[in-house]
Amino acid sequence: MTRGTSAHLADGKDTLPTMRYLSLLLLFASGCSSPSHHSYSQAAPGPGFPAPPMTPVGRGAPVVGQPGHQAPEYPRSPHRRVLPPANEPGLWAADVPRAARAGGYSPTVLDIPIPLASDASLEDMLPTTECAAGMDRAARRVVAKDALSRMALTVRQCLAARLVHRCTSSFMQSLEAGRMDGHYDAEVFRRWRAANATAEAFKSASCEGVPVDPALEKSIIHAWQADLWRGDE
Amino acid sequence: MSELVSQAAADAEQERSIREWLDGMTPDQRRALIDASNRRLAQLKAKILAEIHAEGITEQEWIARQHAAYAVAQAGLKGPDNNAPQASIDESSKE
C-alpha cells in the first residue's frame, strides 16, 4: 500500500504539467466558443432565419459565408437608350422580305420610292399615293426612256421628290384658297397638310446640293396639270 | 439637260408658278379641282380596300407592307452606305 502510494505520488509529479496543459487547453477552447466573446462582423442567424433570396443565374459570386446575399441592385434609369439604326444586316436578312413576298408596293415616281408618313392611316396615305401616281404618269410621258436611264440617281430622286412636293403643295394652296371661299373640310385639309410636310422633308433630304433642270420640271408639271382637267381615270 | 439652277431658285420659281396657276382659276374651277381630287382619292381608297379584302389582311397590315416595301425599295436603290447612292438604276430591276 505504502509502496503503491509513493508510486502514485511519484507518478503524480510526472503528470502535473500535462494536467496543467490540458486545463489551459480546455479553458482556451471554452473561451473561444463562448457567446460573450463573439467578434464576427455579421450577425449570427437567429432561430427564425429566413432562407436567402434566390440569386439569379449569372449575377456573380455570392458574398462569402452567406450564399445569395448581395448588395441591392441600383434602380434602372427610366430613360431608355435609343440606338441609331445599324447598317448591318438583321437577323432575318436572308429571308425574302415580307412586303415583296406578299406583293406589297410603295408609290414611286420614275422608279424612285416615295415615303409615306410613318404614323399615317390608310386615308392619310392617299394624297401622297395619288400625287406619286399622277406625277409618275406625267413624267414618263415627258422624259425619254434613254434620258431617264442616263440620269444620275441623285438627280432622279431629287426630281421625283420635287414633283411630289409640287403636287402636294399645289393642292394645299388650292385648299387654302377654297377655305377663303368658304369651303373647308378639316379632315381633308389635315391629310393634305401631313402629305405636304412629308413631301417637303423628302425633298429637303433628297435635293441638298443637287442642281435642278427647271425646263424639264416645267414640262412635267404642265403634263400633270393637263391630266388634272382631263377627268377621273 | 438645259440650264441648271440651284434649289433655292427652283423653289422660288415653283412657288410663283403655283400662285400663277391658282390665280388663273375661278373659285368654281378650284372647287371642281378639289372635288375631282376627292373623287380620285375615294376611288383609290376603294381599290386599296378591295385589295386588302382580297388578301384577307387588316388595314394596319397593309400599311405596314407599304412601309416595308418603301424600305426594301430604298435599300435596293442604295448600297450599304446610305450616303453613297448608286450612279444609276439597273434597268432589269424595273417592274
Interface residues (C-beta under 8 A of the other chain):
Chain A: N87 P97 R98 A99 A100 A102 G103 G104 Y105 S106 T108 D111 I112 P113 I114 P115 L116 S118 A120 S121 L122 E123 M125 L126 P127 T129 E130 A133 S149 R150 M151 A152 L153 T154 R156 Q157 R162 R166 S169 S170 F171 Q173 S174 L175 A177 G178 D181 H183 V188 C207 E208 V210 P211 V212 D213 P214 A215 L216 E217 K218 I221 Q225 L228 G231 D232 E233
Chain B: M1 S2 E3 L4 V5 S6 Q7 A9 A10 E13 Q14 S17 I18 R19 W21 L22 P27 R30 R31 L33 I34 A36 S37 N38 R39 R40 L41 Q43 L44 K45 I48 L49 E55 E59 W62 I63 R65 Q66 H67 A68 A69 Y70 A71 V72 A73 Q74 L77 P80 D81 N82 P85 Q86 A87 S88 I89 E91 K94
